[in-house]
Structure formats: structure tokens, C-alpha cells
Amino acid sequence: MNLKGNTILITGGASGIGFHLAKALTELGNKVVITGRDQAKLTKAEQAIPGLKTIRSDAGQAKDIQSLQATVAKDFPELNVLVNNAGIMRTVNLHKPVDSLEDLTREIEINLMGPIRMVATFLPMLKQRQEAAIVNVSSGLAFVPLPTSPIYCATKAAVHSYTRSLRVQLKGTNVKVFDLAPPATETEMLTGSTDAEDLKGVAVMKVQDLVAHAIRGMERNQMEIRPGQANQLRFMNRVAPEFILGQLSKPVERMLRKS
């Protein structure tokens, strides 16, 4: 895919992978629009990346997505690339009583329902373009779960499955469907949701390296982009599923001791 001269919408683009992807794609000569829930972060991103456009929108809210589509159709009708990047990751102790059922499933609203709703909303626009693409950001944890983050991992496995089905259904159209599955990546989400002890022995990828892999993969029409340990997790889950699950289950003991 040609990654120059596109109009690209990235959800959750004010920080982390989304921000660095927006920066790299802007530098390649694309018009990039990002969304996010935090206006202060959006403003900071706009100041950091010349030419970047921002729209405050929550990928976990259906009404926000509908409003976003109306804004994009009016201001950026040439949109031809959608990157579903917005996501949250939380450590969840399933032994503990639940204070709010709505909050418990917040990861599902943002990580899974967000991309599904975004695709349904923006696909008609994308199909009108001569060349278009959808990039769904899943995770290396789509292939084998990290049991301390059970809901996050379930959403990413579902995103991976949904993306495969979407790709089959859109075969023969002008819309390419990419699945970007990052490994553990040096972002605020990783440090904010993972105990430092749990990261010992994990090869954390620099976010700039992850973005470079993503861009190279899209340019080469590599439909599933699995950099670094993400590819290793997929392989290990095929050849030794119980072993790799056991390795990723070790943080559960520390989590339970702290509860």
C-alpha cells in the first residue's frame, strides 16, 4: 500500500502507539486526524505534530462515533484509511467483588465494540475511495492471554478474530484489512497497567520501532503484522500452549498476594 498522500483517521492518537504512528504518517506526507477523550492531550499532540488535526471523541461511545462520522464526512471527505487504535488495559482480580458492572466491561466497550462500530460507520466512506485500508490494532496477547488482564486479552483475541472475518468479507473490494499485533511496547498503557516485576525477562519494544514495523508491513501489504515477541507468542501458543500460558500466569500469584 502506498503510504503517501492519504487521509488517515487514528482513534486514541493523543499518546502511545497512536501518537507515534500519527507522527510518522504525517512525516510521510499524509493528512492525519486523531481522536481521543482528553482534550488537553489532543491539544498537546496538535502542538507537537505540524499539520495534525484533532477531534475529541470517545471510541467507547456509540453516540460519539456517529458524531465523529458526521464531522469527518464534512471536513475530511477524502478519508481512505481508518486505524482503530484506541484501547485500555487493566489488571483485574476476578476474586474481588465488583463495584460497577458498567466499569467492569469498559475494556469491551473501547477495545472491541469501538472498532466494530467504527468499521460499520466508516466502511461506506472507505469503499468509495480508489484505495483504502482498515488497520485494527490487536495485540500479541490475542494469541495467548496474560491472566492478570483477562478482559483486555479477551477483547484483543476477539479483535483478531473479527479482523480475519472482515478481511474475508471485504476480499475483492478496494479496502485492505490489516491486523497490527504489538508485543509489549514502551508506552504509558504498559507502565500504567503492568507491575514492574511482571516485566522482568520481557523484551519491551520501543514504540518507534513498533511504528516502523507497522509502516513497513502496510507498505508490503502484510495483512497480519506481528513484530518481535508478538510473533513468538503466536508460534509458542501453537507448539506449546500450556507452557506459554504457564509462563504468562506467573504474575497471578503476585497479584493475589497483594489483594
LOKEMAR-159232 format. One line per field, with one value per residue: residue number from 1; x, y, z negated of N, C-alpha, C in turn. Coordinates in pm, whole numbers. Layout:
num: (NUM,...)
n.x: (X,...)
n.y: (Y,...)
n.z: (Z,...)
ca.x: (X,...)
ca.y: (Y,...)
ca.z: (Z,...)
c.x: (X,...)
c.y: (Y,...)
c.z: (Z,...)
***
This chain:
num: (1,2,3,4,5,6,7,8,9,10,11,12,13,14,15,16,17,18,19,20,21,22,23,24,25,26,27,28,29,30,31,32,33,34,35,36,37,38,39,40,41,42,43,44,45,46,47,48,49,50,51,52,53,54,55,56,57,58,59,60,61,62,63,64,65,66,67,68,69,70,71,72,73,74,75,76,77,78,79,80,81,82,83,84,85,86,87,88,89,90,91,92,93,94,95,96,97,98,99,100,101,102,103,104,105,106,107,108,109,110,111,112,113,114,115,116,117,118,119,120,121,122,123,124,125,126,127,128,129,130,131,132,133,134,135,136,137,138,139,140,141,142,143,144,145,146,147,148,149,150,151,152,153,154,155,156,157,158,159,160,161,162,163,164,165,166,167,168,169,170,171,172,173,174,175,176,177,178,179,180,181,182,183,184,185,186,187,188,189,190,191,192,193,194,195,196,197,198,199,200,201,202,203,204,205,206,207,208,209,210,211,212,213,214,215,216,217,218,219,220,221,222,223,224,225,226,227,228,229,230,231,232,233,234,235,236,237,238,239,240,241,242,243,244,245,246,247,248,249,250,251,252,253,254,255,256,257,258,259)
n.x: (84,45,180,164,17,-238,-552,-591,-746,-704,-788,-765,-524,-366,-160,100,116,-59,-9,263,244,80,253,466,330,234,474,541,391,113,-229,-332,-569,-653,-821,-945,-1012,-928,-898,-686,-459,-496,-463,-197,-76,-139,11,262,290,319,57,-118,-450,-716,-984,-1212,-1326,-1484,-1402,-1538,-1802,-2108,-2263,-2072,-1917,-2094,-2129,-1866,-1834,-2001,-1865,-1618,-1699,-1782,-1558,-1333,-1372,-1232,-1127,-947,-816,-852,-759,-797,-713,-752,-753,-772,-602,-625,-540,-710,-854,-1028,-1135,-1222,-1501,-1736,-1772,-1901,-2079,-2085,-1840,-1669,-1679,-1568,-1338,-1425,-1612,-1449,-1218,-1315,-1593,-1568,-1389,-1554,-1788,-1679,-1583,-1826,-1948,-1775,-1710,-1873,-1778,-1507,-1521,-1578,-1346,-1057,-833,-811,-793,-821,-698,-673,-582,-463,-315,-17,-105,-341,-310,-226,-331,-261,-313,-357,-474,-745,-978,-893,-725,-913,-1065,-879,-821,-1068,-1083,-882,-995,-1232,-1121,-1003,-1233,-1353,-1167,-1198,-1463,-1438,-1283,-1184,-1280,-1189,-1076,-825,-743,-580,-411,-262,-52,82,374,473,502,681,502,267,43,136,319,146,-36,88,276,608,764,647,736,992,1234,1090,1098,1070,945,1058,849,883,1014,818,627,771,788,515,452,624,518,257,318,420,200,142,-76,-118,53,304,516,835,813,542,498,638,481,251,354,449,212,102,276,344,121,33,265,347,127,148,383,302,120,239,247,-1,7,153,-24,-245,-134,-103,-360)
n.y: (-120,222,464,741,1061,1004,1029,996,848,814,648,715,861,1043,974,730,440,528,806,816,677,852,1070,964,894,1141,1269,1126,1239,1235,1331,1355,1268,1263,1106,1129,1109,1297,1631,1800,1642,1602,1860,1904,1711,1811,2041,1933,1797,1919,2021,1823,1712,1726,1564,1561,1270,975,649,445,509,499,715,916,817,827,1104,1173,1061,1226,1469,1408,1333,1579,1754,1607,1456,1297,1083,782,589,404,373,173,220,296,203,37,-104,-312,-437,-700,-842,-1119,-1231,-1035,-843,-682,-342,-192,-296,-182,-46,-262,-382,-196,-211,-377,-218,-13,-138,-348,-321,-64,-67,-235,-84,148,54,-28,218,379,234,261,512,451,255,401,513,500,358,205,144,-49,-58,-259,-256,-509,-732,-894,-1046,-1141,-1395,-1557,-1547,-1299,-1369,-1188,-972,-1027,-940,-747,-911,-1088,-915,-842,-1085,-1125,-905,-975,-1208,-1101,-924,-1098,-1217,-990,-923,-1135,-1094,-850,-909,-866,-613,-261,-217,-274,-488,-472,-629,-525,-641,-560,-632,-636,-302,3,215,449,305,44,75,182,-17,-251,-439,-368,-584,-789,-750,-837,-999,-972,-868,-557,-357,-64,214,358,173,-19,123,163,-102,-143,41,-48,-302,-244,-111,-322,-474,-664,-848,-936,-809,-878,-790,-870,-1014,-1066,-1226,-1447,-1527,-1612,-1828,-1996,-2051,-2226,-2446,-2512,-2471,-2493,-2457,-2190,-2048,-2103,-1966,-1701,-1688,-1656,-1394,-1386,-1500,-1311,-1097,-1192,-1224,-960,-876)
n.z: (0,76,-125,-121,-78,-173,-356,-687,-966,-1306,-1593,-1944,-1936,-2076,-2241,-2317,-2103,-1903,-1885,-1803,-1565,-1425,-1403,-1247,-1010,-929,-870,-646,-454,-467,-539,-862,-1105,-1442,-1720,-2058,-2414,-2594,-2600,-2661,-2610,-2338,-2241,-2308,-2147,-1894,-1893,-1892,-1652,-1345,-1133,-1210,-1273,-1510,-1687,-1944,-2081,-2199,-2165,-2280,-2294,-2136,-2043,-2020,-1811,-1598,-1579,-1521,-1266,-1115,-1136,-1017,-758,-665,-698,-620,-371,-197,-331,-360,-505,-798,-1129,-1391,-1692,-1958,-2299,-2620,-2903,-3180,-3504,-3648,-3923,-3958,-4181,-4347,-4474,-4255,-4195,-4001,-3727,-3478,-3465,-3482,-3232,-3065,-2907,-2704,-2573,-2466,-2346,-2185,-2100,-2009,-1769,-1606,-1579,-1465,-1218,-1098,-1076,-921,-694,-453,-353,-308,-110,112,196,411,328,19,-339,-640,-961,-1226,-1557,-1738,-1952,-2078,-2283,-2196,-2110,-2316,-2648,-2903,-3219,-3431,-3318,-3216,-3077,-2895,-2733,-2631,-2474,-2279,-2155,-2042,-1869,-1689,-1574,-1465,-1279,-1095,-985,-878,-682,-502,-419,-289,-78,254,270,265,24,-198,-472,-767,-1039,-1318,-1554,-1834,-2035,-2386,-2446,-2478,-2629,-2780,-2854,-2901,-3118,-3302,-3355,-3421,-3651,-3750,-3823,-3684,-3430,-3411,-3222,-2993,-2661,-2597,-2343,-2180,-2115,-1880,-1719,-1692,-1545,-1309,-1216,-1173,-965,-762,-724,-630,-393,-250,-213,-408,-569,-833,-1093,-1300,-1513,-1667,-1989,-1969,-1747,-1835,-2052,-1923,-1778,-1989,-2120,-1949,-1935,-2199,-2395,-2669,-2814,-2748,-2838,-3107,-3170,-3134,-3332,-3576,-3703,-3830,-4083,-4231,-4212,-4355,-4608,-4683,-4716)
ca.x: (0,117,155,183,-97,-364,-617,-591,-810,-649,-852,-668,-397,-300,-46,138,134,-137,61,385,200,35,373,538,248,234,605,546,313,-29,-310,-368,-665,-658,-926,-912,-1109,-866,-873,-552,-364,-515,-401,-52,-36,-152,124,386,296,269,-40,-208,-585,-767,-1127,-1240,-1426,-1462,-1426,-1625,-1938,-2170,-2306,-1952,-1875,-2187,-2094,-1735,-1852,-2058,-1758,-1519,-1761,-1790,-1427,-1229,-1448,-1141,-1075,-932,-751,-902,-676,-865,-602,-790,-768,-726,-562,-631,-524,-841,-858,-1164,-1183,-1276,-1638,-1745,-1847,-1981,-2076,-2053,-1696,-1602,-1671,-1525,-1242,-1500,-1671,-1347,-1125,-1382,-1710,-1521,-1352,-1668,-1876,-1607,-1584,-1962,-1981,-1689,-1688,-1928,-1686,-1384,-1549,-1587,-1212,-989,-752,-846,-745,-859,-595,-720,-470,-495,-206,43,-185,-457,-277,-217,-367,-194,-430,-384,-555,-829,-1076,-814,-681,-1031,-1103,-781,-844,-1189,-1047,-807,-1091,-1319,-1043,-990,-1362,-1371,-1079,-1261,-1583,-1401,-1199,-1238,-1309,-1071,-1039,-735,-768,-457,-414,-134,-49,205,421,485,560,715,401,204,-51,210,371,37,-122,167,373,746,812,592,804,1126,1252,1011,1167,978,983,1042,731,927,1044,689,568,848,740,378,455,687,422,149,374,441,71,147,-206,-101,183,329,658,903,759,405,508,682,367,164,420,452,76,73,361,349,23,27,390,349,24,205,479,230,33,315,209,-126,41,188,-145,-328,-68,-123,-502)
ca.y: (0,349,539,885,1127,952,1095,886,871,725,663,705,904,1151,922,593,394,613,933,796,640,976,1149,902,901,1282,1296,1061,1317,1207,1416,1267,1315,1173,1127,1093,1158,1402,1747,1853,1558,1629,1990,1884,1637,1903,2132,1858,1744,2019,1974,1724,1755,1651,1569,1496,1164,855,531,353,564,493,849,989,766,883,1245,1176,1035,1345,1569,1364,1341,1721,1820,1522,1360,1211,980,649,492,406,297,153,204,328,86,44,-233,-305,-559,-728,-956,-1169,-1271,-920,-803,-579,-223,-143,-384,-100,-21,-389,-415,-78,-253,-433,-105,62,-221,-438,-260,55,-99,-288,30,237,-7,-22,358,442,150,318,613,388,181,496,555,412,269,231,42,-51,-118,-288,-286,-614,-745,-1026,-1117,-1201,-1534,-1627,-1442,-1264,-1386,-1075,-877,-1121,-876,-690,-1017,-1140,-820,-843,-1209,-1103,-812,-1054,-1294,-1013,-870,-1204,-1228,-867,-931,-1228,-1032,-738,-958,-825,-469,-175,-192,-371,-502,-508,-657,-491,-705,-518,-701,-539,-183,107,320,478,198,-69,109,213,-132,-371,-431,-375,-720,-875,-723,-894,-1101,-939,-776,-447,-290,81,245,400,51,-80,200,132,-233,-127,109,-138,-409,-193,-83,-450,-544,-775,-830,-953,-754,-929,-764,-917,-1122,-1098,-1342,-1559,-1573,-1687,-1956,-2077,-2097,-2338,-2564,-2546,-2379,-2496,-2399,-2044,-1996,-2112,-1858,-1575,-1696,-1634,-1272,-1401,-1527,-1183,-1017,-1245,-1195,-820,-845)
ca.z: (0,80,-248,-100,-16,-225,-469,-783,-1095,-1408,-1724,-2052,-1878,-2151,-2317,-2288,-1966,-1814,-1866,-1724,-1432,-1363,-1372,-1135,-889,-887,-811,-515,-360,-478,-626,-973,-1204,-1556,-1819,-2196,-2512,-2675,-2515,-2689,-2537,-2196,-2213,-2316,-2027,-1781,-1900,-1869,-1515,-1250,-1035,-1268,-1307,-1624,-1718,-2071,-2059,-2279,-2082,-2352,-2297,-2005,-2001,-1979,-1681,-1499,-1565,-1456,-1124,-1054,-1128,-919,-626,-628,-694,-559,-290,-121,-421,-298,-596,-935,-1223,-1519,-1787,-2096,-2386,-2758,-2960,-3325,-3584,-3709,-4014,-3945,-4315,-4420,-4439,-4152,-4236,-3889,-3612,-3361,-3463,-3462,-3090,-2990,-2805,-2591,-2502,-2392,-2269,-2090,-2038,-1939,-1631,-1531,-1547,-1376,-1084,-1044,-1049,-820,-576,-330,-303,-261,13,222,234,506,243,-121,-433,-781,-1045,-1361,-1647,-1835,-2049,-2090,-2382,-2129,-2081,-2445,-2744,-3028,-3305,-3521,-3242,-3141,-2988,-2786,-2643,-2562,-2369,-2170,-2081,-1963,-1760,-1590,-1504,-1386,-1167,-994,-918,-799,-565,-408,-363,-203,32,383,267,265,-116,-259,-616,-837,-1183,-1383,-1686,-1902,-2155,-2495,-2385,-2576,-2626,-2909,-2887,-2957,-3251,-3393,-3381,-3446,-3759,-3701,-3849,-3580,-3303,-3411,-3120,-2875,-2569,-2566,-2219,-2175,-2035,-1745,-1643,-1661,-1435,-1188,-1171,-1123,-836,-665,-697,-545,-260,-184,-212,-504,-631,-978,-1130,-1435,-1541,-1787,-2071,-1930,-1659,-1917,-2130,-1831,-1749,-2110,-2151,-1860,-1960,-2342,-2454,-2815,-2866,-2737,-2929,-3242,-3186,-3147,-3450,-3698,-3775,-3906,-4224,-4293,-4221,-4463,-4736,-4716,-4737)
c.x: (87,81,195,57,-232,-424,-651,-654,-760,-723,-746,-530,-321,-180,-10,157,62,-67,182,353,153,153,445,460,237,363,620,463,166,-99,-365,-462,-667,-776,-875,-1016,-1059,-827,-733,-446,-375,-447,-250,0,-38,-36,255,402,237,172,-140,-343,-639,-917,-1150,-1353,-1386,-1500,-1516,-1770,-1997,-2209,-2186,-1906,-1965,-2156,-1961,-1750,-1907,-1952,-1657,-1575,-1765,-1651,-1318,-1295,-1360,-1080,-1065,-859,-805,-812,-749,-762,-644,-809,-720,-694,-558,-600,-656,-830,-1001,-1219,-1256,-1419,-1636,-1829,-1942,-1968,-2042,-1903,-1619,-1581,-1628,-1425,-1313,-1559,-1568,-1269,-1191,-1500,-1673,-1484,-1469,-1761,-1809,-1608,-1722,-1997,-1903,-1669,-1751,-1839,-1564,-1406,-1560,-1449,-1148,-899,-779,-796,-807,-746,-653,-600,-516,-381,-143,-35,-318,-436,-264,-240,-265,-304,-456,-465,-653,-924,-1006,-777,-798,-1072,-1007,-791,-966,-1163,-973,-902,-1182,-1246,-1025,-1120,-1387,-1289,-1141,-1381,-1551,-1308,-1264,-1282,-1178,-1017,-951,-761,-642,-485,-274,-138,81,244,416,564,574,618,346,111,19,256,260,-47,-46,268,514,803,766,663,946,1136,1173,1087,1068,1029,963,929,769,958,916,624,641,807,602,376,515,590,310,199,393,314,76,23,-203,42,207,477,706,833,612,405,551,567,272,223,416,314,33,150,363,252,21,152,385,242,74,303,408,136,106,277,81,-97,76,65,-231,-267,-93,-267,-544)
c.y: (125,430,685,940,1076,1048,987,929,767,749,644,750,1009,1104,783,561,486,743,916,751,763,1061,1094,914,1044,1315,1231,1135,1286,1314,1324,1338,1215,1207,1087,1153,1281,1520,1804,1773,1581,1760,1978,1811,1726,2001,2062,1812,1847,1957,1873,1786,1668,1670,1495,1397,1041,733,429,398,567,632,933,946,820,1030,1261,1156,1157,1454,1533,1374,1484,1781,1741,1415,1263,1100,845,547,513,317,291,117,222,201,114,-97,-219,-441,-580,-855,-1005,-1222,-1157,-889,-687,-463,-177,-238,-307,-76,-150,-419,-296,-114,-309,-320,-36,-27,-303,-373,-134,26,-151,-175,125,183,5,121,415,359,206,427,549,317,273,540,453,312,304,117,62,-121,-135,-327,-389,-620,-882,-1112,-1163,-1350,-1620,-1522,-1422,-1265,-1274,-966,-953,-1055,-813,-798,-1076,-1046,-827,-973,-1194,-1008,-887,-1140,-1212,-961,-973,-1220,-1108,-873,-1023,-1162,-918,-779,-919,-680,-392,-150,-305,-373,-556,-536,-629,-544,-668,-616,-602,-419,-73,225,343,365,80,-39,135,94,-257,-346,-448,-515,-815,-860,-779,-1008,-1077,-839,-668,-371,-140,115,289,278,-19,-9,173,-3,-221,-65,19,-251,-364,-166,-211,-533,-673,-763,-848,-914,-790,-909,-837,-1032,-1153,-1221,-1466,-1616,-1657,-1825,-2049,-2130,-2211,-2464,-2607,-2457,-2377,-2435,-2247,-1980,-1999,-2000,-1725,-1573,-1664,-1505,-1284,-1423,-1398,-1094,-1062,-1221,-1051,-787,-870)
c.z: (0,-44,-235,-34,-61,-327,-569,-915,-1194,-1540,-1833,-2010,-1956,-2231,-2267,-2141,-1868,-1783,-1776,-1581,-1356,-1319,-1249,-1005,-837,-816,-673,-411,-357,-562,-736,-1069,-1318,-1646,-1956,-2290,-2587,-2586,-2537,-2614,-2386,-2156,-2213,-2193,-1904,-1776,-1865,-1725,-1419,-1150,-1088,-1299,-1420,-1639,-1850,-2052,-2139,-2196,-2150,-2359,-2156,-1955,-1956,-1840,-1571,-1473,-1492,-1305,-1051,-1035,-1020,-776,-575,-605,-623,-472,-211,-207,-350,-385,-738,-1021,-1357,-1625,-1932,-2179,-2527,-2807,-3111,-3387,-3658,-3793,-4019,-4077,-4385,-4378,-4340,-4201,-4126,-3771,-3485,-3351,-3436,-3314,-3004,-2880,-2682,-2507,-2412,-2295,-2160,-2021,-1962,-1795,-1547,-1487,-1447,-1233,-1021,-1000,-932,-693,-448,-269,-240,-128,135,273,329,434,99,-209,-570,-855,-1185,-1448,-1749,-1937,-2036,-2190,-2325,-2110,-2207,-2554,-2856,-3133,-3405,-3450,-3154,-3042,-2869,-2685,-2565,-2449,-2251,-2088,-1991,-1846,-1649,-1508,-1413,-1262,-1057,-915,-827,-671,-459,-340,-266,-89,165,386,271,125,-168,-410,-683,-984,-1237,-1525,-1758,-2013,-2271,-2441,-2489,-2563,-2766,-2951,-2952,-3098,-3350,-3432,-3424,-3557,-3702,-3717,-3738,-3447,-3298,-3310,-2993,-2789,-2526,-2444,-2231,-2078,-1894,-1658,-1602,-1542,-1304,-1129,-1108,-984,-728,-627,-606,-404,-180,-173,-295,-591,-783,-1015,-1276,-1470,-1667,-1859,-2040,-1839,-1736,-2000,-2043,-1803,-1870,-2147,-2062,-1898,-2106,-2420,-2606,-2878,-2863,-2824,-3072,-3269,-3210,-3268,-3580,-3772,-3857,-4054,-4296,-4311,-4339,-4600,-4781,-4751,-4882)
***
